[in-house]
Amino acid sequence: MTLFPLPVGFLPLVDAAPLIVAAEMGFDHVESIALDLRRATSWSGLRDMVSFGQVLAAQMLSPMPVAAALGLGGVSVGLSAISVLSTNGEVIGISNRIADQLRERPNALAFDDAAAAGAALISVAGGPLRVGVPFPFSMHAELLYYWLSSLGLPAPSALEVRTVPPPLMAAAMASGEIDAFCVGEPWGSIAVEKNAGELLLAGCAIWPGAPEKILGVRTDLLGTIPEQLGALVRAVWHAGQWLDNPRNYTVACEILSSRTYLDVPSEIIDRSLTGHLLTSARGGTHMVHDFIGFSQTQPQERHAAWMADRLAGRLGLDRSAAVPAGRTQFAAAFHRHAVQAIPGYEPDLPRPDRLFDGRDLNIDLGE
């Protein structure tokens, strides 16, 4: 059997798991493709690898194709999301200084009450809150802006969002460069292991089921190599189903922990897959159901529309033009066509998109 080689970029994060598992478990070969996984060091680097044709696809932050459509980030080519790689999996961490202050406030550290945690964090900020995120156009940033501004923090004047590479998040916290962070695992857990801070909240407490990472490609490739990209979508779908089966967690952790991929102890990765998080060096733990998911792979145009609306509103762009431009970057029809070829495939049941404050995601988006 001849296998079509597909170079694909990734960053060492738990949510790269569908790509890694697809390659390691042979889901790619079943679809007559051979994944050539190439590890990158930054989100901008991954985006540029796709833009300049160094790879055909890459793990991306979900707002990146939307931002590109709005002319943000200096991207000169169109980018499309052909699959969702992961939902949620983010953690919000705080410095030890802030954690000590919050211990005196009821429910602030309950880990499942976004409103209480956010209100308490705002009350002890003592000036502009400096928060690290991996990239300006990321679900991390969007969740933070929505969460804190909904609770009364004037953003951006009182919220200073700084770009910090995930592997440096713990060091930035320990040095006092940031007061808090929002980052994908395992880097929140690494900060706890290094006693650089504590975990305050899981991203799923703000928006359950938020699309965290997507599989991004150049838009022009959808018409150039549709069969191969469709095969990639199916391989990722199979990997996602496999990853969401608890019986496979042990094997998945061993695969991801290798030096080739995340290069961290498998027990730290296990925290993400099981949702059993260590929240402080003191030994505090919390069980978070549906902390991260891999099997909901269908890109949702309404999600892209929400991101476009939020980006436009914050950056002073024309929202009426931004929403339709951003919506089209989530290639929902392409994904549906690809997965319908899977024997026995049944479409995902639609899930409500309800944010932590009870608001419907689709509000004011013309849906």
Number of C-alpha atoms within 10 A of each C-alpha: 6 8 13 15 14 18 17 24 27 24 22 24 21 24 28 24 26 28 27 23 23 24 20 16 15 17 24 27 19 14 18 18 22 20 24 15 20 17 16 16 13 16 21 14 13 24 27 16 19 23 20 12 12 14 21 20 29 29 29 27 25 31 30 30 31 30 26 22 25 20 13 15 14 8 18 13 16 17 26 27 34 30 31 30 33 28 26 27 28 28 26 22 31 26 24 21 12 18 20 12 14 20 13 11 13 11 16 23 22 14 20 20 17 26 19 17 21 21 17 21 24 19 12 13 14 9 11 17 21 17 23 29 24 25 21 18 23 21 26 26 23 16 19 21 19 17 23 21 17 16 15 11 21 13 17 13 10 17 20 15 24 17 16 22 18 27 18 13 26 27 16 21 23 17 11 13 15 22 23 28 33 30 30 26 23 25 25 28 27 18 27 22 17 13 17 23 28 28 29 28 26 27 29 24 21 23 22 20 23 23 27 24 27 28 28 30 27 22 18 13 16 17 9 10 11 14 13 19 23 22 23 28 27 25 27 28 27 21 26 24 15 20 21 18 12 11 10 12 18 14 12 23 23 15 20 25 20 13 11 13 20 21 13 18 15 18 12 20 26 21 19 27 27 17 18 16 23 21 24 22 18 10 8 11 14 15 14 19 11 17 24 28 23 27 22 22 27 25 25 19 19 21 20 28 26 23 25 28 24 18 23 19 13 12 10 8 15 12 19 12 13 24 26 18 18 27 23 19 27 29 22 19 13 19 21 18 12 20 21 13 12 14 7 7 9 9 11 10 7 7 9 11 17 16 19 18 13 10 10 12 17 15 9 9 15 8 7
